[in-house]
Amino acid sequence: MWIFMAFQVTYMGAFTDYLKCPSPHLPEFAFIGRSNVGKSSLVNVLMGRKKLARVSAEPGKTRLIHHYLIENKWYLVDLPGYGYARVSKESRGNWARFVAEYLLFRSNLVCLFVLLDIRHSLQKIDREVLEWLHNHEVSFVLVFTKADKLSGNQRARSLASLKRELAGEWEETPPFFLASSVTGEGKEDILAFISRHSRAWKENVNGE
């Protein structure tokens, strides 16, 4: 059973323009994934809160850039999900525009966590997003969610299959974490990654 420890969290607002986001004086870590991949649930687990990010039965509910200030030390950003078919073409175009601008021009964005459901093969939209991130040199890592849904053997087979798929696209598999919002698996590893890279960002900015 994982320990439910809550962070000090301040909700900073929701935005559709990176220029209106909070002051970029602190390191920032963003989360994105296909609709219904478990992004909001993972954000809640990481922060030790049950209802920090709203978990909706309707995929594609998050359509704004939600900013949270964590312990007055760094920002967590909940980005809109992608790949939801019922969202209009115009809405998808707007999503692509303001999310792309945020990823490209947000100066304090340290790393993007791309969430993928470990139970499923990469979909076309996943490949397109990963290729776009690579081509535009956006720093990212992968998080394979819903790890608790598979047995040990199933997990190993699914992970091996996903790594083979990724190997076909990349010279080297991007860094990844296994995570579960039910058991808390991956929480400490992800938070340690954020802490380490947050310190490095601050040292670089301050010239230490």
C-alpha positions in Angstrom: 0.0 0.0 0.0 1.5 3.3 -1.0 1.7 6.2 1.4 -0.6 9.1 0.5 1.6 12.2 1.2 0.2 15.5 0.0 2.3 18.4 -1.4 1.6 22.0 -0.9 -0.2 22.9 -4.2 -1.4 26.2 -5.5 -3.6 26.3 -8.5 -2.4 29.1 -10.8 -5.1 29.0 -13.5 -6.0 27.6 -16.9 -4.7 29.1 -20.1 -4.8 28.8 -23.9 -1.8 31.1 -24.5 1.7 30.3 -23.2 2.3 34.1 -22.9 -0.4 34.3 -20.2 1.0 31.4 -18.2 2.6 32.1 -14.8 6.0 33.8 -14.6 8.7 31.4 -16.0 11.0 31.9 -13.0 10.7 28.3 -11.8 11.3 24.9 -13.5 8.2 23.4 -15.1 7.2 19.8 -15.9 4.2 19.0 -18.1 2.1 15.9 -18.6 0.4 14.9 -21.8 -1.2 11.8 -23.3 -3.9 10.3 -25.4 -7.4 10.9 -24.0 -8.4 8.5 -21.2 -4.8 7.3 -20.6 -5.0 8.1 -16.9 -3.3 11.5 -16.9 -5.4 13.2 -14.3 -5.3 10.2 -12.0 -1.5 10.1 -12.2 -1.2 13.8 -11.5 -3.5 13.3 -8.4 -1.3 10.4 -7.1 2.0 12.4 -7.7 0.7 15.3 -5.6 -1.0 13.1 -2.9 -4.4 14.6 -3.7 -7.6 12.9 -4.6 -9.2 15.7 -6.6 -6.4 18.0 -7.7 -6.8 17.2 -11.4 -10.4 16.4 -12.2 -10.9 12.8 -13.4 -13.7 12.7 -15.9 -15.7 9.8 -17.4 -15.7 11.8 -20.6 -12.4 11.5 -22.5 -11.0 14.8 -23.8 -12.3 16.9 -20.9 -9.1 18.8 -20.2 -8.9 21.4 -23.0 -6.8 24.1 -21.3 -3.3 24.3 -19.9 -3.7 23.9 -16.2 -0.8 25.2 -14.0 -0.1 24.1 -10.4 2.7 25.6 -8.2 4.2 22.8 -6.1 5.8 23.7 -2.8 6.6 27.1 -4.2 9.5 25.3 -6.0 8.3 24.1 -9.4 5.3 24.0 -11.7 3.3 21.0 -12.7 1.3 21.4 -15.9 -1.6 19.3 -17.0 -1.9 19.6 -20.8 -5.0 18.7 -22.8 -5.3 15.1 -24.0 -5.0 14.3 -27.7 -6.6 11.9 -30.1 -10.2 12.1 -28.9 -12.4 11.5 -32.0 -15.5 13.3 -30.8 -13.7 16.6 -30.5 -14.4 18.8 -33.5 -11.8 19.4 -36.2 -11.7 23.1 -35.2 -11.1 22.2 -31.6 -8.3 19.8 -32.5 -6.7 22.5 -34.6 -6.9 25.0 -31.7 -5.4 22.3 -29.4 -2.5 21.7 -31.8 -1.8 25.4 -32.0 -1.8 26.5 -28.4 -0.2 23.3 -27.1 2.5 23.4 -29.8 3.3 27.0 -29.0 3.5 26.1 -25.3 5.9 23.2 -25.9 8.1 25.2 -28.3 8.3 28.6 -26.6 7.8 28.0 -22.8 11.3 28.9 -21.7 11.2 27.1 -18.3 9.8 23.8 -19.5 12.3 21.3 -18.3 10.7 18.0 -19.5 7.4 16.7 -20.9 6.0 13.4 -19.6 4.2 11.6 -22.4 1.7 9.0 -21.0 1.0 5.7 -22.8 -1.3 2.9 -21.7 1.0 -0.1 -21.2 -1.8 -2.5 -22.3 -2.0 -1.2 -25.9 0.3 -0.9 -28.9 1.3 2.6 -30.0 -1.4 4.3 -32.0 -0.9 6.4 -35.1 -1.5 9.6 -33.0 1.1 8.5 -30.4 3.7 8.0 -33.1 2.9 11.4 -34.7 3.2 13.2 -31.3 6.5 11.5 -30.5 7.9 12.2 -33.9 6.9 15.9 -33.6 8.5 16.2 -30.2 11.7 14.6 -31.5 11.8 16.7 -34.7 11.3 19.9 -32.6 13.8 18.9 -29.9 11.3 19.0 -27.1 12.8 17.1 -24.1 10.5 14.2 -23.1 10.2 10.9 -21.2 7.6 8.2 -21.4 5.3 7.0 -18.7 3.5 3.7 -19.2 0.3 3.9 -17.2 -2.1 1.4 -15.8 0.6 -1.1 -14.9 -1.6 -2.6 -12.2 -4.0 -3.9 -14.9 -1.5 -6.5 -16.1 0.0 -9.5 -14.3 3.8 -9.8 -14.1 4.1 -11.9 -17.2 1.6 -9.8 -19.2 3.4 -6.6 -18.2 6.8 -8.0 -19.3 5.4 -9.0 -22.7 3.6 -5.8 -23.2 6.6 -3.7 -22.2 8.8 -5.7 -24.5 6.4 -5.2 -27.4 6.3 -1.5 -26.8 10.0 -1.2 -26.6 10.3 -3.1 -29.9 7.8 -0.6 -31.5 9.8 2.3 -30.2 13.1 0.7 -31.3 11.7 0.8 -34.9 11.3 4.6 -34.6 14.3 5.6 -32.5 18.0 4.7 -32.4 17.5 4.4 -28.6 14.4 3.9 -26.6 13.4 7.1 -24.8 13.7 7.1 -21.0 10.5 5.6 -19.4 8.7 4.9 -16.1 6.1 2.3 -15.2 3.2 3.8 -13.3 -0.1 3.0 -11.6 -2.6 5.4 -10.0 -4.0 2.5 -8.1 -0.9 1.2 -6.4 1.3 4.3 -6.6 3.9 2.5 -8.6 6.3 4.9 -10.3 5.4 7.8 -8.0 8.7 8.0 -6.2 10.8 7.5 -9.3 9.0 10.3 -11.2 9.2 12.7 -8.3 12.9 11.9 -7.9 13.4 12.6 -11.6 11.6 15.9 -11.2 13.6 16.9 -8.1 16.9 16.1 -9.8 16.2 17.9 -13.0 14.6 20.8 -11.1 17.8 21.3 -9.2 19.9 21.1 -12.4 17.7 23.7 -14.1 18.0 26.1 -11.1 21.8 25.6 -11.0 22.1 26.4 -14.8 19.9 29.5 -14.5 21.8 30.8 -11.5 25.1 29.9 -13.0 26.1 27.8 -10.1 
